[in-house]
Amino acid sequence: MTLAAFVDLLSWACLLLGSFFCVVGAIGLLRMPDFYTRVHAASLIDTLGAGLILLGLLLQAGFTLVGVKLLMIALLIFFVSPTASHALTRAARLRGLAPLLADPLEQPPSKP
Amino acid sequence: MFAVAAIALLVTAALALARAALGPTVFDRLQAANTIGTCAMLLVAVMGFLNGRPEFLDLAIIYGLLNLIGMVAVLKFFRQGKLGEAEE
């Protein structure tokens, strides 16, 4: 087996695994019972799904300008997606949306 | 393989769209919109490779930036009721 065939195989495996995690995260986003658990399921798409798909594309691109752009996209997702999730859950918590299993007497945290 | 990834991303976007239509609170809809944005970004990249012209990646970068800015703007609007005027 040559090196090119091995890299192709690795890239296909990454693409398939990333697609699998994307679909699993989307099913979780649809079926989870609570907003916070839905955010948890959706963050799977942003980390593992997007990361593996971009890794597969990067193995296809090699050391070119396209590969550098793919790295920039991966870096953008790496920083932006947790920020967006954190801002979203924090806004929901400050707004008074209680988790499903929370103590109903517990007050939401006051504004810092 | 690129076609499989593209179909999986389309399925993901469709399920997120169902959550955006069903979602009881506005935050569910926002999370679904964010997921759809990420899926569209990845779909642009994958479709570029599928057509053999991977020059569309700049569009994917711009899409991701716009996704973040739009989401933060909507969240700030929901928390404060206004967009300008930095709070003291």
N, CA and C atoms of all chains as a GROMACS GRO file, in nm:
protein
  600
    1MET      N    1   0.085  -0.120   0.000
    1MET     CA    2   0.000   0.000   0.000
    1MET      C    3   0.088   0.125   0.000
    2THR      N    4   0.064   0.209  -0.097
    2THR     CA    5   0.147   0.330  -0.104
    2THR      C    6   0.101   0.432  -0.002
    3LEU      N    7   0.179   0.537   0.009
    3LEU     CA    8   0.146   0.640   0.107
    3LEU      C    9   0.022   0.717   0.068
    4ALA      N   10   0.007   0.743  -0.062
    4ALA     CA   11  -0.109   0.821  -0.108
    4ALA      C   12  -0.239   0.746  -0.078
    5ALA      N   13  -0.237   0.614  -0.102
    5ALA     CA   14  -0.357   0.534  -0.076
    5ALA      C   15  -0.388   0.533   0.074
    6PHE      N   16  -0.283   0.528   0.156
    6PHE     CA   17  -0.304   0.528   0.301
    6PHE      C   18  -0.365   0.660   0.347
    7VAL      N   19  -0.313   0.771   0.293
    7VAL     CA   20  -0.368   0.902   0.331
    7VAL      C   21  -0.513   0.914   0.285
    8ASP      N   22  -0.542   0.862   0.165
    8ASP     CA   23  -0.680   0.863   0.116
    8ASP      C   24  -0.773   0.786   0.210
    9LEU      N   25  -0.725   0.668   0.251
    9LEU     CA   26  -0.807   0.584   0.339
    9LEU      C   27  -0.833   0.655   0.472
   10LEU      N   28  -0.727   0.717   0.526
   10LEU     CA   29  -0.741   0.789   0.653
   10LEU      C   30  -0.839   0.904   0.639
   11SER      N   31  -0.830   0.974   0.526
   11SER     CA   32  -0.920   1.088   0.504
   11SER      C   33  -1.065   1.043   0.491
   12TRP      N   34  -1.086   0.931   0.423
   12TRP     CA   35  -1.223   0.880   0.411
   12TRP      C   36  -1.279   0.838   0.546
   13ALA      N   37  -1.191   0.774   0.627
   13ALA     CA   38  -1.236   0.735   0.760
   13ALA      C   39  -1.275   0.857   0.843
   14CYS      N   40  -1.193   0.963   0.834
   14CYS     CA   41  -1.225   1.085   0.909
   14CYS      C   42  -1.356   1.146   0.862
   15LEU      N   43  -1.377   1.148   0.729
   15LEU     CA   44  -1.501   1.206   0.676
   15LEU      C   45  -1.623   1.127   0.722
   16LEU      N   46  -1.612   0.992   0.715
   16LEU     CA   47  -1.727   0.910   0.754
   16LEU      C   48  -1.757   0.925   0.903
   17LEU      N   49  -1.651   0.927   0.986
   17LEU     CA   50  -1.672   0.940   1.130
   17LEU      C   51  -1.730   1.077   1.164
   18GLY      N   52  -1.681   1.179   1.096
   18GLY     CA   53  -1.735   1.313   1.120
   18GLY      C   54  -1.881   1.323   1.080
   19SER      N   55  -1.918   1.261   0.968
   19SER     CA   56  -2.058   1.261   0.927
   19SER      C   57  -2.145   1.189   1.029
   20PHE      N   58  -2.092   1.077   1.081
   20PHE     CA   59  -2.166   1.001   1.183
   20PHE      C   60  -2.191   1.087   1.306
   21PHE      N   61  -2.088   1.157   1.352
   21PHE     CA   62  -2.106   1.238   1.473
   21PHE      C   63  -2.198   1.355   1.447
   22CYS      N   64  -2.196   1.411   1.324
   22CYS     CA   65  -2.289   1.519   1.291
   22CYS      C   66  -2.433   1.472   1.302
   23VAL      N   67  -2.461   1.355   1.244
   23VAL     CA   68  -2.600   1.305   1.245
   23VAL      C   69  -2.641   1.270   1.388
   24VAL      N   70  -2.548   1.211   1.466
   24VAL     CA   71  -2.582   1.177   1.605
   24VAL      C   72  -2.612   1.302   1.686
   25GLY      N   73  -2.531   1.407   1.665
   25GLY     CA   74  -2.557   1.532   1.736
   25GLY      C   75  -2.690   1.593   1.697
   26ALA      N   76  -2.726   1.581   1.570
   26ALA     CA   77  -2.853   1.638   1.525
   26ALA      C   78  -2.970   1.560   1.583
   27ILE      N   79  -2.957   1.427   1.592
   27ILE     CA   80  -3.064   1.348   1.654
   27ILE      C   81  -3.079   1.386   1.801
   28GLY      N   82  -2.963   1.408   1.868
   28GLY     CA   83  -2.969   1.453   2.006
   28GLY      C   84  -3.035   1.588   2.019
   29LEU      N   85  -3.003   1.677   1.925
   29LEU     CA   86  -3.065   1.810   1.927
   29LEU      C   87  -3.216   1.802   1.912
   30LEU      N   88  -3.262   1.703   1.837
   30LEU     CA   89  -3.405   1.691   1.816
   30LEU      C   90  -3.475   1.620   1.931
   31ARG      N   91  -3.408   1.523   1.996
   31ARG     CA   92  -3.480   1.436   2.087
   31ARG      C   93  -3.452   1.460   2.235
   32MET      N   94  -3.352   1.542   2.268
   32MET     CA   95  -3.322   1.563   2.410
   32MET      C   96  -3.437   1.639   2.478
   33PRO      N   97  -3.458   1.616   2.609
   33PRO     CA   98  -3.580   1.668   2.672
   33PRO      C   99  -3.572   1.814   2.717
   34ASP      N  100  -3.454   1.874   2.720
   34ASP     CA  101  -3.436   2.000   2.789
   34ASP      C  102  -3.348   2.090   2.704
   35PHE      N  103  -3.353   2.220   2.728
   35PHE     CA  104  -3.271   2.311   2.648
   35PHE      C  105  -3.122   2.288   2.671
   36TYR      N  106  -3.082   2.270   2.798
   36TYR     CA  107  -2.939   2.258   2.829
   36TYR      C  108  -2.882   2.128   2.774
   37THR      N  109  -2.959   2.019   2.780
   37THR     CA  110  -2.912   1.894   2.721
   37THR      C  111  -2.905   1.906   2.569
   38ARG      N  112  -2.996   1.986   2.512
   38ARG     CA  113  -2.989   2.007   2.366
   38ARG      C  114  -2.862   2.081   2.327
   39VAL      N  115  -2.823   2.179   2.411
   39VAL     CA  116  -2.697   2.248   2.383
   39VAL      C  117  -2.580   2.151   2.391
   40HIS      N  118  -2.585   2.062   2.488
   40HIS     CA  119  -2.480   1.960   2.500
   40HIS      C  120  -2.473   1.875   2.374
   41ALA      N  121  -2.589   1.832   2.325
   41ALA     CA  122  -2.589   1.748   2.205
   41ALA      C  123  -2.540   1.826   2.084
   42ALA      N  124  -2.576   1.953   2.076
   42ALA     CA  125  -2.538   2.030   1.958
   42ALA      C  126  -2.390   2.066   1.959
   43SER      N  127  -2.330   2.072   2.080
   43SER     CA  128  -2.186   2.102   2.082
   43SER      C  129  -2.106   1.984   2.027
   44LEU      N  130  -2.167   1.865   2.023
   44LEU     CA  131  -2.098   1.751   1.960
   44LEU      C  132  -2.076   1.777   1.811
   45ILE      N  133  -2.172   1.840   1.746
   45ILE     CA  134  -2.157   1.873   1.604
   45ILE      C  135  -2.041   1.969   1.585
   46ASP      N  136  -2.032   2.069   1.674
   46ASP     CA  137  -1.932   2.173   1.654
   46ASP      C  138  -1.791   2.125   1.682
   47THR      N  139  -1.776   2.030   1.776
   47THR     CA  140  -1.640   1.988   1.808
   47THR      C  141  -1.599   1.866   1.726
   48LEU      N  142  -1.662   1.753   1.751
   48LEU     CA  143  -1.615   1.628   1.692
   48LEU      C  144  -1.655   1.618   1.545
   49GLY      N  145  -1.779   1.652   1.513
   49GLY     CA  146  -1.823   1.641   1.374
   49GLY      C  147  -1.747   1.733   1.283
   50ALA      N  148  -1.745   1.862   1.316
   50ALA     CA  149  -1.676   1.959   1.230
   50ALA      C  150  -1.526   1.932   1.229
   51GLY      N  151  -1.470   1.896   1.346
   51GLY     CA  152  -1.327   1.872   1.352
   51GLY      C  153  -1.285   1.755   1.264
   52LEU      N  154  -1.360   1.645   1.270
   52LEU     CA  155  -1.321   1.528   1.191
   52LEU      C  156  -1.343   1.553   1.042
   53ILE      N  157  -1.453   1.622   1.005
   53ILE     CA  158  -1.476   1.650   0.863
   53ILE      C  159  -1.366   1.742   0.808
   54LEU      N  160  -1.329   1.843   0.887
   54LEU     CA  161  -1.223   1.933   0.841
   54LEU      C  162  -1.088   1.861   0.835
   55LEU      N  163  -1.065   1.768   0.928
   55LEU     CA  164  -0.941   1.690   0.923
   55LEU      C  165  -0.935   1.603   0.798
   56GLY      N  166  -1.050   1.543   0.763
   56GLY     CA  167  -1.055   1.464   0.640
   56GLY      C  168  -1.029   1.547   0.517
   57LEU      N  169  -1.088   1.667   0.511
   57LEU     CA  170  -1.064   1.755   0.396
   57LEU      C  171  -0.919   1.801   0.393
   58LEU      N  172  -0.860   1.823   0.514
   58LEU     CA  173  -0.721   1.868   0.521
   58LEU      C  174  -0.626   1.761   0.470
   59LEU      N  175  -0.657   1.633   0.498
   59LEU     CA  176  -0.573   1.525   0.447
   59LEU      C  177  -0.583   1.516   0.296
   60GLN      N  178  -0.699   1.552   0.239
   60GLN     CA  179  -0.711   1.554   0.093
   60GLN      C  180  -0.636   1.671   0.032
   61ALA      N  181  -0.634   1.785   0.104
   61ALA     CA  182  -0.576   1.905   0.045
   61ALA      C  183  -0.424   1.902   0.050
   62GLY      N  184  -0.367   1.853   0.160
   62GLY     CA  185  -0.222   1.855   0.172
   62GLY      C  186  -0.170   1.993   0.208
   63PHE      N  187  -0.039   2.013   0.187
   63PHE     CA  188   0.024   2.139   0.227
   63PHE      C  189   0.008   2.243   0.117
   64THR      N  190  -0.113   2.296   0.102
   64THR     CA  191  -0.137   2.399   0.001
   64THR      C  192  -0.209   2.516   0.067
   65LEU      N  193  -0.243   2.616  -0.014
   65LEU     CA  194  -0.319   2.730   0.038
   65LEU      C  195  -0.457   2.686   0.085
   66VAL      N  196  -0.513   2.585   0.016
   66VAL     CA  197  -0.643   2.532   0.058
   66VAL      C  198  -0.634   2.472   0.197
   67GLY      N  199  -0.524   2.403   0.225
   67GLY     CA  200  -0.505   2.346   0.357
   67GLY      C  201  -0.495   2.453   0.464
   68VAL      N  202  -0.428   2.563   0.431
   68VAL     CA  203  -0.417   2.673   0.528
   68VAL      C  204  -0.555   2.732   0.557
   69LYS      N  205  -0.636   2.746   0.450
   69LYS     CA  206  -0.771   2.799   0.472
   69LYS      C  207  -0.854   2.704   0.558
   70LEU      N  208  -0.838   2.573   0.535
   70LEU     CA  209  -0.910   2.476   0.618
   70LEU      C  210  -0.867   2.487   0.763
   71LEU      N  211  -0.736   2.509   0.786
   71LEU     CA  212  -0.690   2.527   0.923
   71LEU      C  213  -0.751   2.652   0.985
   72MET      N  214  -0.764   2.758   0.904
   72MET     CA  215  -0.827   2.879   0.957
   72MET      C  216  -0.972   2.854   0.996
   73ILE      N  217  -1.044   2.776   0.913
   73ILE     CA  218  -1.184   2.743   0.947
   73ILE      C  219  -1.190   2.662   1.076
   74ALA      N  220  -1.097   2.565   1.090
   74ALA     CA  221  -1.096   2.482   1.210
   74ALA      C  222  -1.068   2.568   1.333
   75LEU      N  223  -0.974   2.662   1.321
   75LEU     CA  224  -0.942   2.750   1.433
   75LEU      C  225  -1.062   2.838   1.469
   76LEU      N  226  -1.130   2.887   1.366
   76LEU     CA  227  -1.249   2.971   1.389
   76LEU      C  228  -1.356   2.894   1.465
   77ILE      N  229  -1.383   2.769   1.420
   77ILE     CA  230  -1.485   2.689   1.489
   77ILE      C  231  -1.440   2.659   1.632
   78PHE      N  232  -1.309   2.633   1.648
   78PHE     CA  233  -1.255   2.598   1.779
   78PHE      C  234  -1.277   2.710   1.879
   79PHE      N  235  -1.265   2.836   1.835
   79PHE     CA  236  -1.282   2.945   1.929
   79PHE      C  237  -1.426   2.993   1.938
   80VAL      N  238  -1.498   2.992   1.826
   80VAL     CA  239  -1.629   3.057   1.820
   80VAL      C  240  -1.738   2.972   1.881
   81SER      N  241  -1.732   2.841   1.857
   81SER     CA  242  -1.844   2.757   1.897
   81SER      C  243  -1.862   2.748   2.049
   82PRO      N  244  -1.754   2.730   2.130
   82PRO     CA  245  -1.776   2.733   2.275
   82PRO      C  246  -1.822   2.869   2.324
   83THR      N  247  -1.771   2.976   2.260
   83THR     CA  248  -1.815   3.110   2.299
   83THR      C  249  -1.965   3.127   2.278
   84ALA      N  250  -2.012   3.082   2.162
   84ALA     CA  251  -2.154   3.097   2.131
   84ALA      C  252  -2.239   3.012   2.226
   85SER      N  253  -2.194   2.889   2.253
   85SER     CA  254  -2.271   2.802   2.343
   85SER      C  255  -2.277   2.861   2.483
   86HIS      N  256  -2.163   2.914   2.530
   86HIS     CA  257  -2.159   2.971   2.664
   86HIS      C  258  -2.249   3.093   2.673
   87ALA      N  259  -2.243   3.180   2.573
   87ALA     CA  260  -2.327   3.300   2.575
   87ALA      C  261  -2.474   3.261   2.573
   88LEU      N  262  -2.506   3.159   2.495
   88LEU     CA  263  -2.646   3.116   2.483
   88LEU      C  264  -2.699   3.061   2.614
   89THR      N  265  -2.623   2.969   2.676
   89THR     CA  266  -2.672   2.910   2.802
   89THR      C  267  -2.675   3.013   2.913
   90ARG      N  268  -2.578   3.104   2.913
   90ARG     CA  269  -2.576   3.207   3.018
   90ARG      C  270  -2.696   3.301   3.003
   91ALA      N  271  -2.727   3.336   2.878
   91ALA     CA  272  -2.844   3.421   2.857
   91ALA      C  273  -2.971   3.349   2.899
   92ALA      N  274  -2.979   3.218   2.870
   92ALA     CA  275  -3.098   3.142   2.909
   92ALA      C  276  -3.110   3.133   3.060
   93ARG      N  277  -2.997   3.114   3.128
   93ARG     CA  278  -2.999   3.100   3.274
   93ARG      C  279  -3.036   3.233   3.340
   94LEU      N  280  -2.978   3.342   3.288
   94LEU     CA  281  -3.011   3.472   3.345
   94LEU      C  282  -3.155   3.509   3.317
   95ARG      N  283  -3.209   3.455   3.211
   95ARG     CA  284  -3.346   3.483   3.174
   95ARG      C  285  -3.444   3.404   3.261
   96GLY      N  286  -3.391   3.306   3.338
   96GLY     CA  287  -3.476   3.233   3.429
   96GLY      C  288  -3.524   3.099   3.378
   97LEU      N  289  -3.464   3.049   3.272
   97LEU     CA  290  -3.503   2.918   3.220
   97LEU      C  291  -3.436   2.812   3.306
   98ALA      N  292  -3.516   2.735   3.382
   98ALA     CA  293  -3.459   2.640   3.476
   98ALA      C  294  -3.430   2.509   3.405
   99PRO      N  295  -3.325   2.438   3.447
   99PRO     CA  296  -3.303   2.302   3.394
   99PRO      C  297  -3.415   2.209   3.438
  100LEU      N  298  -3.427   2.097   3.369
  100LEU     CA  299  -3.543   2.010   3.387
  100LEU      C  300  -3.545   1.949   3.526
  101LEU      N  301  -3.428   1.910   3.579
  101LEU     CA  302  -3.422   1.842   3.708
  101LEU      C  303  -3.382   1.936   3.820
  102ALA      N  304  -3.387   2.068   3.798
  102ALA     CA  305  -3.341   2.161   3.900
  102ALA      C  306  -3.442   2.169   4.014
  103ASP      N  307  -3.391   2.211   4.129
  103ASP     CA  308  -3.477   2.238   4.244
  103ASP      C  309  -3.563   2.359   4.212
  104PRO      N  310  -3.694   2.346   4.218
  104PRO     CA  311  -3.778   2.459   4.178
  104PRO      C  312  -3.767   2.578   4.270
  105LEU      N  313  -3.718   2.560   4.395
  105LEU     CA  314  -3.708   2.672   4.487
  105LEU      C  315  -3.581   2.754   4.465
  106GLU      N  316  -3.485   2.693   4.394
  106GLU     CA  317  -3.358   2.763   4.374
  106GLU      C  318  -3.375   2.879   4.277
  107GLN      N  319  -3.327   2.994   4.318
  107GLN     CA  320  -3.338   3.110   4.233
  107GLN      C  321  -3.224   3.111   4.131
  108PRO      N  322  -3.248   3.165   4.012
  108PRO     CA  323  -3.138   3.180   3.917
  108PRO      C  324  -3.038   3.280   3.970
  109PRO      N  325  -2.909   3.265   3.933
  109PRO     CA  326  -2.806   3.355   3.987
  109PRO      C  327  -2.832   3.498   3.944
  110SER      N  328  -2.805   3.589   4.036
  110SER     CA  329  -2.826   3.730   4.005
  110SER      C  330  -2.722   3.777   3.905
  111LYS      N  331  -2.749   3.891   3.848
  111LYS     CA  332  -2.661   3.942   3.742
  111LYS      C  333  -2.526   3.982   3.801
  112PRO      N  334  -2.415   3.929   3.750
  112PRO     CA  335  -2.285   3.961   3.809
  112PRO      C  336  -2.242   4.104   3.773
  113MET      N  337  -1.698   0.972  -0.112
  113MET     CA  338  -1.693   1.004   0.029
  113MET      C  339  -1.739   1.146   0.057
  114PHE      N  340  -1.701   1.238  -0.033
  114PHE     CA  341  -1.748   1.376  -0.015
  114PHE      C  342  -1.900   1.382  -0.024
  115ALA      N  343  -1.958   1.300  -0.113
  115ALA     CA  344  -2.103   1.299  -0.128
  115ALA      C  345  -2.170   1.250   0.001
  116VAL      N  346  -2.109   1.147   0.064
  116VAL     CA  347  -2.166   1.096   0.190
  116VAL      C  348  -2.163   1.204   0.298
  117ALA      N  349  -2.049   1.276   0.307
  117ALA     CA  350  -2.038   1.382   0.407
  117ALA      C  351  -2.139   1.493   0.379
  118ALA      N  352  -2.158   1.525   0.249
  118ALA     CA  353  -2.253   1.632   0.214
  118ALA      C  354  -2.396   1.591   0.251
  119ILE      N  355  -2.431   1.463   0.224
  119ILE     CA  356  -2.566   1.416   0.258
  119ILE      C  357  -2.586   1.417   0.409
  120ALA      N  358  -2.481   1.375   0.484
  120ALA     CA  359  -2.493   1.375   0.630
  120ALA      C  360  -2.511   1.517   0.683
  121LEU      N  361  -2.440   1.613   0.623
  121LEU     CA  362  -2.455   1.752   0.668
  121LEU      C  363  -2.594   1.805   0.636
  122LEU      N  364  -2.648   1.763   0.520
  122LEU     CA  365  -2.784   1.806   0.486
  122LEU      C  366  -2.887   1.748   0.583
  123VAL      N  367  -2.867   1.620   0.620
  123VAL     CA  368  -2.958   1.558   0.718
  123VAL      C  369  -2.949   1.631   0.852
  124THR      N  370  -2.826   1.665   0.891
  124THR     CA  371  -2.808   1.739   1.017
  124THR      C  372  -2.881   1.872   1.014
  125ALA      N  373  -2.867   1.944   0.902
  125ALA     CA  374  -2.935   2.074   0.891
  125ALA      C  375  -3.086   2.057   0.892
  126ALA      N  376  -3.136   1.948   0.831
  126ALA     CA  377  -3.281   1.926   0.830
  126ALA      C  378  -3.333   1.898   0.971
  127LEU      N  379  -3.258   1.817   1.049
  127LEU     CA  380  -3.302   1.788   1.186
  127LEU      C  381  -3.296   1.914   1.273
  128ALA      N  382  -3.192   1.995   1.252
  128ALA     CA  383  -3.184   2.120   1.328
  128ALA      C  384  -3.298   2.213   1.289
  129LEU      N  385  -3.337   2.209   1.162
  129LEU     CA  386  -3.450   2.292   1.118
  129LEU      C  387  -3.580   2.247   1.184
  130ALA      N  388  -3.594   2.114   1.202
  130ALA     CA  389  -3.712   2.063   1.273
  130ALA      C  390  -3.712   2.114   1.417
  131ARG      N  391  -3.594   2.116   1.482
  131ARG     CA  392  -3.587   2.166   1.619
  131ARG      C  393  -3.620   2.316   1.622
  132ALA      N  394  -3.575   2.389   1.520
  132ALA     CA  395  -3.606   2.532   1.517
  132ALA      C  396  -3.755   2.555   1.499
  133ALA      N  397  -3.822   2.466   1.427
  133ALA     CA  398  -3.966   2.482   1.410
  133ALA      C  399  -4.041   2.441   1.535
  134LEU      N  400  -3.991   2.336   1.605
  134LEU     CA  401  -4.062   2.284   1.723
  134LEU      C  402  -4.032   2.363   1.849
  135GLY      N  403  -3.906   2.417   1.856
  135GLY     CA  404  -3.847   2.461   1.982
  135GLY      C  405  -3.937   2.544   2.070
  136PRO      N  406  -3.956   2.505   2.196
  136PRO     CA  407  -4.050   2.578   2.281
  136PRO      C  408  -4.001   2.718   2.318
  137THR      N  409  -3.870   2.733   2.343
  137THR     CA  410  -3.820   2.865   2.380
  137THR      C  411  -3.741   2.926   2.265
  138VAL      N  412  -3.712   3.055   2.279
  138VAL     CA  413  -3.637   3.123   2.174
  138VAL      C  414  -3.492   3.075   2.173
  139PHE      N  415  -3.442   3.027   2.287
  139PHE     CA  416  -3.302   2.983   2.292
  139PHE      C  417  -3.283   2.854   2.213
  140ASP      N  418  -3.387   2.767   2.213
  140ASP     CA  419  -3.379   2.647   2.129
  140ASP      C  420  -3.367   2.686   1.983
  141ARG      N  421  -3.446   2.783   1.944
  141ARG     CA  422  -3.440   2.825   1.803
  141ARG      C  423  -3.304   2.886   1.769
  142LEU      N  424  -3.248   2.961   1.865
  142LEU     CA  425  -3.116   3.020   1.840
  142LEU      C  426  -3.009   2.912   1.829
  143GLN      N  427  -3.017   2.811   1.916
  143GLN     CA  428  -2.919   2.702   1.908
  143GLN      C  429  -2.933   2.628   1.775
  144ALA      N  430  -3.057   2.607   1.731
  144ALA     CA  431  -3.077   2.540   1.603
  144ALA      C  432  -3.023   2.625   1.488
  145ALA      N  433  -3.041   2.756   1.498
  145ALA     CA  434  -2.988   2.843   1.392
  145ALA      C  435  -2.836   2.839   1.389
  146ASN      N  436  -2.775   2.834   1.507
  146ASN     CA  437  -2.630   2.824   1.514
  146ASN      C  438  -2.581   2.694   1.453
  147THR      N  439  -2.652   2.585   1.482
  147THR     CA  440  -2.614   2.456   1.425
  147THR      C  441  -2.629   2.456   1.273
  148ILE      N  442  -2.737   2.517   1.224
  148ILE     CA  443  -2.756   2.524   1.080
  148ILE      C  444  -2.643   2.605   1.016
  149GLY      N  445  -2.600   2.711   1.085
  149GLY     CA  446  -2.490   2.791   1.032
  149GLY      C  447  -2.361   2.712   1.022
  150THR      N  448  -2.331   2.634   1.128
  150THR     CA  449  -2.211   2.551   1.124
  150THR      C  450  -2.219   2.448   1.012
  151CYS      N  451  -2.340   2.389   0.996
  151CYS     CA  452  -2.358   2.290   0.890
  151CYS      C  453  -2.340   2.353   0.752
  152ALA      N  454  -2.391   2.474   0.735
  152ALA     CA  455  -2.377   2.540   0.604
  152ALA      C  456  -2.231   2.570   0.574
  153MET      N  457  -2.159   2.610   0.679
  153MET     CA  458  -2.016   2.636   0.664
  153MET      C  459  -1.940   2.512   0.619
  154LEU      N  460  -1.966   2.400   0.687
  154LEU     CA  461  -1.900   2.276   0.649
  154LEU      C  462  -1.946   2.230   0.511
  155LEU      N  463  -2.073   2.255   0.479
  155LEU     CA  464  -2.126   2.211   0.350
  155LEU      C  465  -2.060   2.288   0.236
  156VAL      N  466  -2.034   2.417   0.257
  156VAL     CA  467  -1.965   2.494   0.154
  156VAL      C  468  -1.826   2.435   0.128
  157ALA      N  469  -1.755   2.402   0.237
  157ALA     CA  470  -1.622   2.344   0.221
  157ALA      C  471  -1.628   2.210   0.148
  158VAL      N  472  -1.721   2.122   0.192
  158VAL     CA  473  -1.729   1.988   0.132
  158VAL      C  474  -1.772   1.995  -0.014
  159MET      N  475  -1.866   2.086  -0.045
  159MET     CA  476  -1.912   2.096  -0.184
  159MET      C  477  -1.801   2.148  -0.275
  160GLY      N  478  -1.713   2.234  -0.222
  160GLY     CA  479  -1.598   2.277  -0.301
  160GLY      C  480  -1.510   2.160  -0.338
  161PHE      N  481  -1.485   2.071  -0.241
  161PHE     CA  482  -1.403   1.953  -0.272
  161PHE      C  483  -1.477   1.858  -0.364
  162LEU      N  484  -1.610   1.849  -0.349
  162LEU     CA  485  -1.688   1.756  -0.431
  162LEU      C  486  -1.685   1.797  -0.577
  163ASN      N  487  -1.686   1.928  -0.603
  163ASN     CA  488  -1.682   1.975  -0.741
  163ASN      C  489  -1.540   1.990  -0.794
  164GLY      N  490  -1.440   1.960  -0.710
  164GLY     CA  491  -1.303   1.973  -0.756
  164GLY      C  492  -1.253   2.115  -0.763
  165ARG      N  493  -1.326   2.208  -0.705
  165ARG     CA  494  -1.280   2.348  -0.704
  165ARG      C  495  -1.283   2.402  -0.562
  166PRO      N  496  -1.184   2.366  -0.480
  166PRO     CA  497  -1.190   2.407  -0.338
  166PRO      C  498  -1.148   2.552  -0.318
  167GLU      N  499  -1.205   2.643  -0.394
  167GLU     CA  500  -1.175   2.785  -0.374
  167GLU      C  501  -1.285   2.855  -0.297
  168PHE      N  502  -1.388   2.780  -0.256
  168PHE     CA  503  -1.500   2.843  -0.188
  168PHE      C  504  -1.477   2.856  -0.038
  169LEU      N  505  -1.357   2.822   0.008
  169LEU     CA  506  -1.336   2.818   0.153
  169LEU      C  507  -1.341   2.957   0.215
  170ASP      N  508  -1.310   3.059   0.137
  170ASP     CA  509  -1.323   3.196   0.188
  170ASP      C  510  -1.467   3.225   0.225
  171LEU      N  511  -1.559   3.177   0.142
  171LEU     CA  512  -1.701   3.194   0.173
  171LEU      C  513  -1.736   3.126   0.305
  172ALA      N  514  -1.675   3.009   0.330
  172ALA     CA  515  -1.704   2.938   0.455
  172ALA      C  516  -1.654   3.019   0.574
  173ILE      N  517  -1.536   3.080   0.561
  173ILE     CA  518  -1.483   3.161   0.672
  173ILE      C  519  -1.576   3.280   0.700
  174ILE      N  520  -1.617   3.348   0.592
  174ILE     CA  521  -1.706   3.463   0.610
  174ILE      C  522  -1.838   3.420   0.673
  175TYR      N  523  -1.887   3.302   0.631
  175TYR     CA  524  -2.013   3.253   0.685
  175TYR      C  525  -2.002   3.228   0.835
  176GLY      N  526  -1.888   3.170   0.877
  176GLY     CA  527  -1.871   3.146   1.020
  176GLY      C  528  -1.865   3.275   1.100
  177LEU      N  529  -1.793   3.375   1.048
  177LEU     CA  530  -1.786   3.503   1.119
  177LEU      C  531  -1.923   3.567   1.132
  178LEU      N  532  -1.999   3.565   1.021
  178LEU     CA  533  -2.133   3.624   1.025
  178LEU      C  534  -2.224   3.550   1.121
  179ASN      N  535  -2.205   3.417   1.129
  179ASN     CA  536  -2.284   3.334   1.221
  179ASN      C  537  -2.264   3.380   1.364
  180LEU      N  538  -2.137   3.398   1.402
  180LEU     CA  539  -2.107   3.440   1.540
  180LEU      C  540  -2.165   3.578   1.567
  181ILE      N  541  -2.142   3.672   1.475
  181ILE     CA  542  -2.185   3.810   1.500
  181ILE      C  543  -2.337   3.817   1.510
  182GLY      N  544  -2.407   3.745   1.422
  182GLY     CA  545  -2.552   3.746   1.427
  182GLY      C  546  -2.604   3.689   1.556
  183MET      N  547  -2.543   3.579   1.602
  183MET     CA  548  -2.592   3.516   1.724
  183MET      C  549  -2.569   3.604   1.846
  184VAL      N  550  -2.448   3.664   1.856
  184VAL     CA  551  -2.419   3.750   1.971
  184VAL      C  552  -2.509   3.872   1.970
  185ALA      N  553  -2.538   3.926   1.850
  185ALA     CA  554  -2.625   4.043   1.842
  185ALA      C  555  -2.766   4.009   1.889
  186VAL      N  556  -2.818   3.894   1.847
  186VAL     CA  557  -2.954   3.856   1.889
  186VAL      C  558  -2.958   3.832   2.039
  187LEU      N  559  -2.853   3.767   2.093
  187LEU     CA  560  -2.850   3.742   2.238
  187LEU      C  561  -2.845   3.872   2.316
  188LYS      N  562  -2.763   3.967   2.269
  188LYS     CA  563  -2.754   4.095   2.340
  188LYS      C  564  -2.888   4.168   2.334
  189PHE      N  565  -2.954   4.156   2.219
  189PHE     CA  566  -3.084   4.220   2.208
  189PHE      C  567  -3.184   4.159   2.304
  190PHE      N  568  -3.179   4.026   2.320
  190PHE     CA  569  -3.274   3.961   2.411
  190PHE      C  570  -3.242   3.993   2.556
  191ARG      N  571  -3.115   4.013   2.587
  191ARG     CA  572  -3.081   4.038   2.727
  191ARG      C  573  -3.107   4.181   2.767
  192GLN      N  574  -3.086   4.277   2.676
  192GLN     CA  575  -3.093   4.417   2.716
  192GLN      C  576  -3.205   4.493   2.649
  193GLY      N  577  -3.261   4.439   2.542
  193GLY     CA  578  -3.368   4.509   2.477
  193GLY      C  579  -3.324   4.618   2.383
  194LYS      N  580  -3.191   4.638   2.372
  194LYS     CA  581  -3.141   4.736   2.276
  194LYS      C  582  -3.004   4.690   2.228
  195LEU      N  583  -2.960   4.745   2.115
  195LEU     CA  584  -2.835   4.698   2.057
  195LEU      C  585  -2.721   4.797   2.079
  196GLY      N  586  -2.749   4.927   2.072
  196GLY     CA  587  -2.643   5.025   2.090
  196GLY      C  588  -2.622   5.057   2.236
  197GLU      N  589  -2.562   5.173   2.264
  197GLU     CA  590  -2.553   5.229   2.398
  197GLU      C  591  -2.494   5.131   2.498
  198ALA      N  592  -2.362   5.126   2.506
  198ALA     CA  593  -2.296   5.039   2.601
  198ALA      C  594  -2.343   5.069   2.743
  199GLU      N  595  -2.368   4.961   2.818
  199GLU     CA  596  -2.423   4.981   2.952
  199GLU      C  597  -2.314   5.035   3.045
  200GLU      N  598  -2.357   5.108   3.145
  200GLU     CA  599  -2.258   5.170   3.233
  200GLU      C  600  -2.215   5.070   3.341
   0.00000   0.00000   0.00000
